[in-house]
Amino acid sequence: MLRSVLAATEFSNRCDIALARAVQIATQMRADLTLVHVSSDGKAGHDELDQAAQASMAEGLLGSGDPSRFILETARRKKADLLVLGAPVRSSVRDFLSGTTAEKVIRHSQVPVLMAAGTSPEPYRKVILATDFSEASEHAAYALKKTGLAANALVQLVNIYETPQIPLMIRAGTSSAEIESYVVQQGRVAAAKLAEFDAKTRCGASAFIPKLSQASTGRMICTLAVETEADLIVVGTQGHSGIKRFMLGSVAEEVLRLSQMDVLAIPVSA
């Protein structure tokens, strides 16, 4: 369970959403809550921070300089178990995270980072945990359970599986029925692996969802989250290499860019 939560704010609507989520989590977990704001001179925003901290029963800390550095240093000093950030402005989908405070924090954080985009402040009800059955995704599953964020939620294990033999089968003149049988078999293999993953990590998953890859993996995860009315997506990151490889390609980065709901990014060091 979480004992210390840190939320960053710049007093925007996006940050208000993140603060509401941080307050909900801290209250549910009976965790300490720290609210930080960073200004160029270390003075601007003092009154707004004091007001927001009092309203949320949090400790308010005002910093100066590089926002990501102050957030990370404060998180280490306060021994935060979770960082909560508002989603960056989507001025450019391609450059959504590049160079932002959120990207820098997620890149270097040693603890899970929650990017709050959903508007509901209620405890999570449905969680999407996507896996490629790697050690990194196993670690994300263990870390999710450790946070307690999914304690009262339905966890849906998802695997986006490939069918690499189809191009060869088509060139070889394989019948449509045989190709369909191959696709079905690959789905069954993925479902069996999801069950094994659940047993190993003790996720207590309510559903195993193998999905045939028909688009980019990150986009499919986000679409599936909408279809199943999930309110949290969990992805793993690769520590100091940044939001790079999760499952097949830069999936974590894509999910963070595209998701309209909360995303929990879990580094391998968490």
NUBARO-874373 format. One record per residue: x, y, z of N, C-alpha, C, CB in turn; residue in one letter; residue number from 1. Coordinates in steps of 0.2 Angstrom, whole numbers, plus 5000, padded with zeros to 4 digits. Glycine has a CB too. Layout:
BEGIN
SITE   n_c1   n_c2   n_c3   ca_c1   ca_c2   ca_c3   c_c1   c_c2   c_c3   cb_c1   cb_c2   cb_c3   code   pos
SITE      X      Y      Z       X       Y       Z      X      Y      Z       X       Y       Z      a   NUM
...
% end
This chain:
BEGIN
SITE   n_c1   n_c2   n_c3   ca_c1   ca_c2   ca_c3   c_c1   c_c2   c_c3   cb_c1   cb_c2   cb_c3   code   pos
SITE   5004   4994   5000    5000    5000    5000   5004   5006   5000    4995    5000    5006      m     1
SITE   5002   5012   4997    5005    5018    4997   5005   5021   5003    5002    5022    4991      l     2
SITE   5011   5024   5005    5012    5028    5011   5013   5036   5010    5017    5026    5015      r     3
SITE   5015   5037   5004    5017    5044    5003   5016   5046   4995    5024    5046    5004      s     4
SITE   5012   5051   4994    5010    5052    4987   5012   5060   4986    5002    5052    4986      v     5
SITE   5015   5061   4980    5017    5067    4978   5013   5069   4971    5025    5068    4977      l     6
SITE   5010   5075   4971    5007    5078    4965   5010   5084   4964    4999    5079    4967      a     7
SITE   5011   5086   4957    5014    5092    4955   5008   5096   4951    5019    5091    4949      a     8
SITE   5008   5102   4952    5003    5107    4949   5006   5113   4946    4998    5108    4954      t     9
SITE   5002   5115   4941    5004    5122    4939   4997   5126   4938    5007    5122    4931      e    10
SITE   4992   5124   4942    4986    5127    4943   4982   5127   4937    4987    5134    4946      f    11
SITE   4983   5122   4932    4978    5122    4926   4973   5117   4927    4983    5120    4920      s    12
SITE   4968   5117   4923    4963    5112    4923   4965   5105   4923    4958    5113    4918      n    13
SITE   4970   5104   4919    4973    5097    4919   4976   5095   4926    4979    5097    4913      r    14
SITE   4980   5100   4929    4983    5098    4935   4978   5098   4941    4988    5104    4937      c    15
SITE   4972   5101   4940    4966    5100    4945   4964   5093   4945    4961    5105    4943      d    16
SITE   4963   5090   4939    4961    5083    4938   4966   5079   4941    4961    5081    4930      i    17
SITE   4972   5080   4940    4978    5076    4944   4977   5077   4951    4985    5078    4941      a    18
SITE   4976   5083   4954    4976    5084    4961   4970   5080   4964    4976    5091    4962      l    19
SITE   4964   5080   4960    4958    5077    4963   4960   5069   4964    4952    5078    4958      a    20
SITE   4963   5067   4959    4965    5060    4959   4970   5058   4965    4968    5057    4952      r    21
SITE   4975   5063   4965    4980    5062    4971   4976   5062   4978    4985    5067    4970      a    22
SITE   4972   5067   4979    4968    5067    4985   4964   5061   4986    4963    5073    4985      v    23
SITE   4961   5058   4981    4957    5052    4982   4961   5046   4984    4953    5050    4975      q    24
SITE   4967   5045   4981    4972    5040    4982   4974   5041   4989    4977    5040    4977      i    25
SITE   4977   5047   4991    4979    5048    4997   4974   5046   5003    4982    5055    4998      a    26
SITE   4968   5049   5002    4963    5047    5007   4961   5040   5007    4956    5051    5005      t    27
SITE   4961   5037   5002    4959    5029    5002   4965   5026   5005    4958    5027    4995      q    28
SITE   4971   5027   5004    4977    5024    5007   4979   5026   5013    4982    5024    5002      m    29
SITE   4976   5032   5016    4978    5035    5022   4986   5037   5021    4977    5031    5028      r    30
SITE   4987   5039   5015    4994    5041    5014   4995   5049   5015    4996    5039    5007      a    31
SITE   5002   5050   5016    5003    5058    5016   5003   5060   5009    5010    5059    5019      d    32
SITE   5001   5066   5008    5001    5070    5002   5005   5076   5002    4993    5071    5000      l    33
SITE   5009   5077   4997    5013    5083    4996   5011   5086   4989    5021    5081    4996      t    34
SITE   5010   5092   4989    5009    5096    4983   5014   5100   4981    5002    5099    4983      l    35
SITE   5017   5100   4975    5023    5104    4973   5021   5109   4967    5029    5100    4972      v    36
SITE   5024   5115   4967    5023    5119    4962   5030   5122   4961    5018    5125    4963      h    37
SITE   5032   5123   4954    5039    5126    4953   5038   5132   4948    5043    5120    4949      v    38
SITE   5041   5137   4951    5041    5144    4947   5048   5146   4945    5037    5149    4951      s    39
SITE   5049   5150   4941    5056    5153    4939   5059   5156   4945    5055    5157    4933      s    40
SITE   5056   5160   4949    5059    5163    4955   5058   5160   4961    5057    5170    4955      d    41
SITE   5054   5154   4962    5053    5151    4968   5048   5155   4972    5059    5150    4972      g    42
SITE   5045   5160   4970    5040    5164    4973   5033   5164   4970    5042    5171    4974      k    43
SITE   5033   5165   4964    5026    5165    4960   5022   5159   4962    5027    5166    4953      a    44
SITE   5016   5160   4963    5011    5154    4964   5011   5152   4972    5014    5148    4960      g    45
SITE   5014   5156   4976    5014    5155    4983   5007   5154   4986    5018    5160    4987      h    46
SITE   5003   5159   4985    4996    5160    4987   4992   5154   4985    4993    5167    4986      d    47
SITE   4992   5153   4978    4988    5148    4975   4990   5141   4978    4989    5148    4967      e    48
SITE   4997   5140   4979    4999    5133    4981   4996   5132   4989    5007    5133    4981      l    49
SITE   4997   5138   4993    4995    5137    4999   4987   5136   5000    4996    5144    5003      d    50
SITE   4983   5139   4995    4976    5138    4995   4975   5131   4993    4973    5143    4991      q    51
SITE   4978   5128   4988    4977    5121    4985   4979   5116   4991    4980    5120    4979      a    52
SITE   4985   5117   4994    4987    5113    4999   4982   5112   5005    4994    5115    5001      a    53
SITE   4980   5118   5007    4975    5118    5013   4969   5114   5011    4974    5125    5015      q    54
SITE   4966   5115   5005    4960    5112    5003   4961   5105   5002    4958    5115    4996      a    55
SITE   4966   5102   5000    4968    5095    4999   4971   5092   5005    4972    5094    4993      s    56
SITE   4972   5096   5011    4975    5093    5017   4982   5090   5015    4971    5088    5020      m    57
SITE   4986   5094   5011    4992    5092    5009   4998   5097   5011    4993    5091    5001      a    58
SITE   5004   5094   5011    5009    5099    5012   5011   5102   5006    5015    5095    5016      e    59
SITE   5012   5109   5006    5013    5112    5000   5021   5114   4999    5009    5118    4999      g    60
SITE   5024   5113   4994    5031    5115    4993   5032   5118   4987    5036    5108    4993      l    61
SITE   5035   5124   4987    5036    5129    4981   5044   5128   4980    5034    5136    4983      l    62
SITE   5045   5127   4973    5052    5126    4971   5053   5131   4965    5053    5119    4969      g    63
SITE   5060   5131   4963    5062    5135    4957   5067   5131   4953    5065    5142    4960      s    64
SITE   5068   5133   4947    5072    5130    4943   5069   5125   4938    5078    5126    4947      g    65
SITE   5072   5120   4937    5070    5114    4932   5064   5111   4936    5075    5110    4930      d    66
SITE   5058   5111   4933    5052    5107    4937   5053   5100   4938    5046    5108    4933      p    67
SITE   5056   5096   4933    5057    5089    4933   5062   5087   4939    5059    5086    4927      s    68
SITE   5067   5091   4939    5072    5090    4944   5069   5091   4951    5078    5094    4943      r    69
SITE   5066   5097   4952    5063    5098    4959   5058   5093   4961    5060    5105    4959      f    70
SITE   5054   5091   4956    5049    5085    4957   5052   5079   4960    5044    5084    4951      i    71
SITE   5057   5077   4956    5061    5071    4957   5065   5071   4964    5065    5069    4952      l    72
SITE   5068   5076   4965    5072    5077    4971   5067   5077   4977    5076    5084    4971      e    73
SITE   5062   5081   4976    5057    5081    4982   5054   5074   4983    5051    5086    4980      t    74
SITE   5052   5070   4978    5050    5064    4978   5054   5059   4982    5048    5061    4972      a    75
SITE   5061   5060   4981    5066    5056    4984   5066   5058   4992    5073    5056    4981      r    76
SITE   5066   5064   4993    5067    5067    5000   5061   5065   5004    5068    5075    5000      r    77
SITE   5055   5065   5001    5049    5064    5004   5047   5056   5004    5043    5067    5001      k    78
SITE   5051   5052   5001    5051    5045    5000   5044   5043   4998    5051    5042    5007      k    79
SITE   5042   5047   4992    5035    5046    4989   5035   5039   4986    5034    5051    4984      a    80
SITE   5029   5036   4986    5028    5029    4983   5025   5030   4976    5024    5025    4987      d    81
SITE   5022   5036   4975    5019    5037    4969   5019   5045   4967    5011    5035    4969      l    82
SITE   5020   5046   4961    5020    5053    4958   5014   5054   4954    5026    5055    4954      l    83
SITE   5010   5059   4955    5004    5060    4951   5005   5067   4947    4998    5061    4955      v    84
SITE   5004   5066   4940    5005    5072    4936   4999   5073   4931    5011    5071    4931      l    85
SITE   4997   5079   4929    4992    5080    4924   4995   5079   4917    4990    5088    4925      g    86
SITE   4991   5077   4913    4993    5075    4906   4995   5082   4902    4987    5072    4902      a    87
SITE   5000   5082   4899    5003    5087    4895   4998   5090   4890    5010    5086    4892      p    88
SITE   4998   5096   4887    4994    5098    4882   4995   5094   4876    4995    5106    4881      v    89
SITE   4990   5092   4872    4991    5088    4866   4991   5093   4860    4985    5083    4865      r    90
SITE   4996   5098   4860    4997    5102    4854   4999   5098   4848    5001    5108    4856      s    91
SITE   5003   5093   4849    5005    5089    4844   5005   5082   4846    5012    5091    4841      s    92
SITE   5002   5078   4843    5002    5071    4845   5009   5068   4845    4997    5067    4841      v    93
SITE   5012   5069   4839    5019    5066    4838   5024   5068   4844    5022    5068    4832      r    94
SITE   5023   5075   4846    5028    5077    4851   5024   5078   4858    5030    5084    4849      d    95
SITE   5019   5074   4859    5015    5075    4865   5019   5075   4871    5010    5070    4865      f    96
SITE   5024   5070   4872    5028    5069    4878   5035   5072   4877    5028    5062    4880      l    97
SITE   5037   5073   4871    5044    5074    4870   5046   5081   4873    5046    5075    4863      s    98
SITE   5051   5081   4878    5054    5087    4881   5049   5090   4887    5055    5092    4876      g    99
SITE   5044   5087   4888    5039    5090    4893   5042   5087   4900    5032    5087    4892      t   100
SITE   5039   5091   4905    5041    5089    4912   5038   5082   4913    5037    5094    4917      t   101
SITE   5033   5080   4911    5030    5073    4912   5035   5068   4909    5023    5073    4909      a   102
SITE   5037   5069   4903    5042    5065    4900   5048   5064   4904    5044    5067    4893      e   103
SITE   5051   5069   4906    5057    5069    4910   5056   5066   4917    5060    5076    4912      k   104
SITE   5050   5067   4920    5049    5064    4927   5048   5056   4926    5043    5067    4930      v   105
SITE   5044   5054   4920    5043    5047    4919   5050   5044   4917    5038    5046    4914      i   106
SITE   5054   5047   4914    5060    5044    4911   5065   5043   4917    5064    5049    4907      r   107
SITE   5065   5047   4922    5070    5046    4928   5067   5044   4934    5073    5053    4929      h   108
SITE   5060   5043   4935    5057    5042    4941   5059   5034   4943    5050    5042    4941      s   109
SITE   5060   5033   4950    5062    5027    4953   5055   5024   4955    5067    5027    4958      q   110
SITE   5050   5027   4955    5043    5025    4958   5038   5026   4952    5041    5028    4964      v   111
SITE   5032   5022   4953    5027    5023    4948   5025   5030   4947    5021    5018    4950      p   112
SITE   5023   5032   4941    5021    5039    4940   5014   5038   4936    5025    5043    4935      v   113
SITE   5009   5041   4939    5002    5041    4937   5000   5047   4933    4997    5040    4943      l   114
SITE   4999   5047   4927    4997    5052    4922   4989   5052   4922    5000    5052    4915      m   115
SITE   4987   5057   4926    4979    5057    4927   4976   5061   4921    4978    5061    4934      a   116
SITE   4972   5058   4918    4968    5061    4912   4961   5060   4913    4971    5058    4905      a   117
SITE   4959   5055   4916    4952    5054    4917   4949   5059   4922    4950    5047    4920      g   118
SITE   4942   5060   4921    4939    5066    4925   4935   5063   4932    4934    5069    4921      t   119
SITE   4935   5056   4932    4931    5053    4938   4936   5053   4944    4928    5047    4936      s   120
SITE   4934   5055   4950    4939    5055    4955   4937   5049   4960    4938    5061    4960      p   121
SITE   4933   5044   4957    4931    5038    4961   4937   5033   4960    4925    5035    4958      e   122
SITE   4937   5029   4965    4942    5023    4965   4942   5019   4959    4942    5018    4971      p   123
SITE   4947   5016   4956    4947    5013    4950   4943   5007   4950    4954    5011    4948      y   124
SITE   4939   5006   4945    4934    5000    4945   4937   4994   4940    4928    5002    4943      r   125
SITE   4940   4997   4934    4942    4992    4929   4949   4994   4927    4937    4991    4923      k   126
SITE   4954   4989   4927    4961    4991    4925   4963   4986   4920    4965    4989    4932      v   127
SITE   4966   4989   4915    4969    4985    4909   4977   4985   4911    4968    4989    4902      i   128
SITE   4979   4978   4911    4986    4977    4912   4988   4973   4906    4987    4973    4919      l   129
SITE   4992   4976   4902    4994    4973    4896   5001   4970   4897    4995    4978    4890      a   130
SITE   5002   4964   4894    5008    4960    4895   5011   4957   4888    5007    4955    4900      t   131
SITE   5017   4956   4888    5020    4952    4883   5024   4946   4886    5025    4957    4878      d   132
SITE   5022   4945   4892    5025    4939    4896   5032   4940   4897    5024    4933    4892      f   133
SITE   5035   4946   4897    5042    4947    4898   5043   4949   4906    5045    4953    4894      s   134
SITE   5049   4949   4908    5051    4950    4915   5049   4957   4917    5058    4949    4916      e   135
SITE   5049   4962   4912    5047    4969    4913   5040   4969   4915    5049    4973    4907      a   136
SITE   5036   4965   4911    5028    4966    4912   5027   4962   4918    5025    4963    4906      s   137
SITE   5030   4957   4920    5029    4953    4926   5031   4958   4932    5034    4947    4927      e   138
SITE   5036   4962   4931    5037    4967    4937   5032   4972   4937    5044    4971    4935      h   139
SITE   5029   4974   4932    5024    4979    4932   5018   4976   4936    5021    4981    4925      a   140
SITE   5016   4970   4935    5011    4967    4938   5012   4966   4946    5010    4959    4935      a   141
SITE   5018   4965   4948    5020    4964    4955   5019   4971   4958    5027    4961    4956      y   142
SITE   5022   4976   4954    5022    4983    4957   5015   4986   4957    5026    4988    4952      a   143
SITE   5010   4984   4952    5003    4987    4953   5000   4984   4959    4999    4984    4947      l   144
SITE   5001   4978   4960    4998    4974    4966   5001   4978   4973    5000    4967    4967      k   145
SITE   5007   4979   4973    5010    4983    4979   5007   4989   4980    5018    4983    4977      k   146
SITE   5005   4993   4975    5003    5000    4976   4996   5000   4979    5002    5004    4969      t   147
SITE   4992   4994   4978    4985    4994    4980   4980   4998   4976    4985    4996    4987      g   148
SITE   4982   5001   4971    4978    5005    4967   4972   5000   4963    4982    5008    4961      l   149
SITE   4974   4994   4962    4969    4989    4959   4966   4985   4964    4972    4986    4954      a   150
SITE   4966   4986   4971    4964    4982    4976   4956   4980   4975    4965    4984    4983      a   151
SITE   4952   4985   4973    4945    4984    4973   4943   4984   4966    4942    4989    4977      n   152
SITE   4947   4983   4961    4946    4984    4954   4946   4977   4951    4950    4989    4951      a   153
SITE   4943   4977   4945    4943    4971    4941   4949   4972   4936    4936    4970    4936      l   154
SITE   4954   4967   4936    4960    4968    4932   4959   4963   4926    4966    4966    4936      v   155
SITE   4960   4966   4920    4959    4963    4914   4966   4962   4911    4955    4967    4909      q   156
SITE   4969   4956   4910    4975    4955    4907   4974   4954   4900    4978    4948    4910      l   157
SITE   4979   4958   4896    4978    4959    4889   4985   4957   4886    4976    4966    4887      v   158
SITE   4984   4953   4880    4990    4952    4876   4988   4953   4869    4993    4945    4877      n   159
SITE   4992   4957   4865    4991    4958    4858   4996   4954   4855    4992    4966    4856      i   160
SITE   4993   4948   4852    4997    4943    4849   4998   4944   4841    4994    4936    4850      y   161
SITE   5003   4941   4839    5005    4942    4832   5003   4935   4828    5012    4944    4831      e   162
SITE   5003   4936   4822    5002    4930    4817   5007   4930   4812    4995    4929    4814      t   163
SITE   5013   4929   4813    5019    4930    4809   5019   4925   4803    5025    4929    4812      p   164
SITE   5016   4919   4803    5016    4915    4798   5011   4916   4792    5015    4908    4801      q   165
SITE   5006   4920   4793    5001    4922    4788   5004   4924   4781    4996    4927    4791      i   166
SITE   5009   4928   4781    5011    4930    4774   5014   4924   4771    5017    4935    4775      p   167
SITE   5018   4920   4774    5021    4914    4771   5015   4909   4769    5026    4910    4776      l   168
SITE   5010   4908   4773    5005    4904    4772   5001   4906   4765    5000    4903    4777      m   169
SITE   5000   4913   4765    4997    4915    4759   5001   4914   4753    4995    4923    4760      i   170
SITE   5007   4915   4753    5012    4914    4747   5012   4907   4745    5019    4917    4749      r   171
SITE   5011   4902   4750    5011    4895    4749   5005   4893   4747    5013    4892    4755      a   172
SITE   5000   4897   4746    4993    4895    4744   4989   4891   4749    4994    4891    4738      g   173
SITE   4990   4893   4755    4986    4889    4760   4979   4892   4760    4989    4891    4767      t   174
SITE   4975   4887   4761    4967    4889    4761   4965   4894   4767    4963    4883    4761      s   175
SITE   4960   4897   4765    4957    4902    4770   4955   4899   4777    4951    4906    4768      s   176
SITE   4953   4893   4776    4951    4889    4782   4957   4887   4786    4947    4882    4780      a   177
SITE   4962   4885   4783    4968    4883    4787   4971   4890   4790    4973    4880    4782      e   178
SITE   4971   4895   4787    4974    4901    4790   4970   4904   4796    4974    4907    4784      i   179
SITE   4963   4903   4795    4959    4905    4801   4960   4900   4807    4951    4904    4798      e   180
SITE   4961   4894   4805    4963    4889    4811   4969   4891   4814    4963    4882    4808      s   181
SITE   4974   4893   4810    4980    4895    4813   4979   4901   4818    4985    4897    4807      y   182
SITE   4975   4906   4815    4974    4912    4819   4970   4910   4826    4969    4917    4815      v   183
SITE   4966   4906   4826    4962    4903    4832   4967   4900   4836    4956    4899    4830      v   184
SITE   4971   4896   4834    4976    4892    4838   4981   4897   4841    4980    4888    4834      q   185
SITE   4983   4902   4838    4987    4907    4841   4984   4911   4847    4990    4913    4836      q   186
SITE   4977   4912   4846    4973    4915    4851   4973   4911   4857    4967    4917    4848      g   187
SITE   4972   4904   4856    4972    4900    4861   4978   4900   4865    4970    4893    4859      r   188
SITE   4984   4900   4862    4990    4900    4865   4991   4906   4869    4996    4899    4859      v   189
SITE   4989   4912   4866    4990    4918    4870   4985   4918   4876    4988    4924    4866      a   190
SITE   4979   4915   4876    4975    4914    4882   4978   4910   4887    4968    4912    4879      a   191
SITE   4981   4904   4885    4984    4900    4890   4990   4904   4893    4987    4894    4886      a   192
SITE   4994   4907   4889    5000    4911    4892   4997   4916   4897    5004    4914    4887      k   193
SITE   4991   4919   4896    4989    4924    4900   4987   4921   4907    4982    4928    4897      l   194
SITE   4984   4915   4906    4982    4912    4913   4988   4910   4917    4978    4905    4911      a   195
SITE   4993   4908   4913    5000    4906    4917   5003   4912   4920    5005    4903    4912      e   196
SITE   5002   4918   4916    5005    4924    4919   5001   4926   4925    5004    4930    4913      f   197
SITE   4995   4926   4925    4990    4927    4931   4992   4923   4937    4983    4927    4929      d   198
SITE   4993   4917   4936    4995    4912    4941   5002   4914   4944    4995    4905    4939      a   199
SITE   5006   4916   4940    5013    4917    4942   5013   4924   4946    5018    4917    4936      k   200
SITE   5010   4929   4944    5010    4935    4947   5005   4936   4952    5010    4941    4941      t   201
SITE   5000   4932   4952    4994    4932    4957   4991   4939   4956    4997    4932    4964      r   202
SITE   4989   4940   4950    4985    4947    4948   4978   4946   4950    4986    4948    4941      c   203
SITE   4976   4940   4950    4968    4939    4952   4964   4942   4946    4967    4942    4959      g   204
SITE   4966   4941   4940    4963    4944    4934   4956   4941   4934    4967    4943    4928      a   205
SITE   4951   4946   4932    4944    4944    4931   4943   4942   4924    4940    4950    4933      s   206
SITE   4948   4944   4919    4947    4942    4912   4954   4941   4909    4943    4947    4908      a   207
SITE   4954   4937   4904    4960    4936    4900   4958   4938   4893    4963    4929    4900      f   208
SITE   4961   4943   4890    4959    4945    4883   4965   4945   4878    4957    4953    4884      i   209
SITE   4965   4940   4875    4970    4940    4869   4967   4943   4863    4972    4932    4867      p   210
SITE   4971   4948   4860    4968    4951    4854   4973   4951   4848    4967    4959    4856      k   211
SITE   4971   4949   4843    4975    4949    4837   4977   4956   4835    4971    4945    4831      l   212
SITE   4984   4956   4833    4986    4963    4831   4984   4965   4825    4994    4962    4831      s   213
SITE   4980   4970   4825    4977    4973    4818   4979   4980   4817    4970    4972    4818      q   214
SITE   4982   4983   4822    4985    4990    4822   4991   4991   4827    4979    4995    4824      a   215
SITE   4993   4997   4828    4999    4997    4833   4996   4995   4840    5001    5005    4833      s   216
SITE   5001   4992   4844    4999    4989    4850   4996   4994   4855    5005    4985    4853      t   217
SITE   5000   5000   4855    4997    5005    4860   4990   5007   4858    5002    5011    4860      g   218
SITE   4989   5008   4852    4982    5010    4850   4977   5005   4851    4982    5012    4842      r   219
SITE   4979   4999   4850    4974    4994    4852   4972   4993   4859    4977    4987    4849      m   220
SITE   4978   4994   4863    4977    4994    4871   4972   5000   4873    4983    4995    4874      i   221
SITE   4973   5006   4870    4969    5011    4872   4961   5010   4869    4971    5018    4868      c   222
SITE   4961   5007   4863    4954    5006    4861   4951   5001   4865    4954    5004    4853      t   223
SITE   4954   4996   4867    4951    4991    4871   4949   4993   4878    4956    4985    4872      l   224
SITE   4953   4998   4881    4952    5001    4887   4945   5005   4887    4957    5006    4889      a   225
SITE   4944   5008   4881    4937    5012    4880   4932   5007   4879    4938    5016    4874      v   226
SITE   4933   5001   4875    4928    4997    4874   4925   4993   4881    4930    4991    4869      e   227
SITE   4930   4992   4885    4929    4988    4891   4927   4993   4897    4935    4984    4893      t   228
SITE   4927   4999   4896    4926    5005    4901   4931   5004   4906    4919    5004    4903      e   229
SITE   4937   5003   4905    4942    5003    4910   4944   5010   4912    4949    5000    4907      a   230
SITE   4946   5012   4918    4948    5018    4920   4955   5019   4922    4944    5020    4926      d   231
SITE   4959   5014   4921    4966    5014    4922   4970   5009   4917    4968    5013    4929      l   232
SITE   4975   5011   4914    4979    5007    4910   4986   5007   4913    4980    5010    4902      i   233
SITE   4989   5001   4914    4995    5000    4917   5001   4998   4912    4995    4995    4923      v   234
SITE   5006   5002   4911    5012    5000    4907   5018   5000   4911    5012    5005    4901      v   235
SITE   5023   4996   4908    5030    4996    4911   5034   5000   4907    5032    4989    4912      g   236
SITE   5039   5003   4910    5044    5007    4906   5051   5004   4908    5044    5015    4908      t   237
SITE   5056   5006   4904    5063    5003    4905   5068   5008   4908    5065    5002    4898      q   238
SITE   5066   5011   4914    5070    5015    4918   5074   5020   4914    5075    5010    4921      g   239
SITE   5080   5021   4915    5084    5026    4912   5084   5027   4905    5091    5026    4915      h   240
SITE   5082   5022   4901    5082    5022    4894   5076   5026   4892    5082    5015    4891      s   241
SITE   5072   5028   4896    5066    5032    4895   5060   5028   4893    5067    5036    4889      g   242
SITE   5055   5031   4891    5048    5028    4889   5050   5024   4882    5042    5032    4889      i   243
SITE   5053   5019   4883    5055    5016    4876   5051   5009   4874    5063    5014    4876      k   244
SITE   5054   5004   4877    5051    4998    4875   5047   4994   4880    5056    4993    4872      r   245
SITE   5040   4994   4878    5036    4990    4882   5032   4985   4878    5031    4994    4887      f   246
SITE   5033   4979   4878    5030    4974    4874   5032   4975   4867    5022    4975    4874      m   247
SITE   5028   4977   4862    5031    4977    4855   5032   4984   4853    5026    4973    4850      l   248
SITE   5038   4986   4853    5040    4993    4851   5039   4998   4857    5036    4995    4845      g   249
SITE   5038   5004   4855    5037    5010    4860   5030   5010   4862    5039    5016    4857      s   250
SITE   5027   5005   4865    5020    5004    4867   5018   5009   4873    5019    4997    4869      v   251
SITE   5023   5009   4878    5021    5014    4884   5021   5021   4881    5027    5013    4889      a   252
SITE   5025   5023   4877    5025    5030    4875   5018   5031   4871    5031    5031    4870      e   253
SITE   5017   5026   4867    5010    5027    4863   5004   5027   4867    5010    5021    4858      e   254
SITE   5004   5023   4872    4998    5023    4877   4998   5030   4880    4999    5017    4882      v   255
SITE   5003   5032   4883    5004    5039    4886   5001   5044   4882    5010    5040    4889      l   256
SITE   5003   5044   4875    5001    5049    4870   4993   5049   4869    5005    5048    4864      r   257
SITE   4991   5043   4868    4984    5042    4865   4979   5041   4871    4984    5036    4861      l   258
SITE   4980   5039   4877    4975    5037    4882   4971   5043   4884    4978    5034    4887      s   259
SITE   4965   5043   4884    4960    5048    4887   4958   5046   4894    4954    5048    4883      q   260
SITE   4962   5041   4897    4961    5039    4904   4967   5039   4908    4957    5032    4905      m   261
SITE   4967   5038   4914    4973    5037    4918   4978   5032   4916    4972    5037    4925      d   262
SITE   4984   5033   4916    4989    5028    4914   4995   5028   4920    4993    5030    4907      v   263
SITE   4996   5022   4922    5001    5021    4927   5007   5018   4924    4998    5016    4933      l   264
SITE   5013   5022   4924    5019    5020    4921   5023   5018   4926    5022    5026    4917      a   265
SITE   5025   5011   4926    5029    5008    4931   5036   5007   4929    5026    5002    4933      i   266
SITE   5041   5010   4932    5048    5009    4930   5051   5002   4933    5053    5014    4932      p   267
SITE   5056   4999   4930    5058    4993    4932   5061   4993   4939    5064    4990    4927      v   268
SITE   5063   4999   4941    5066    5000    4948   5061   5001   4953    5071    5006    4947      s   269
SITE   5055   5001   4951    5049    5002    4956   5049   4996   4961    5043    5004    4953      a   270
% end
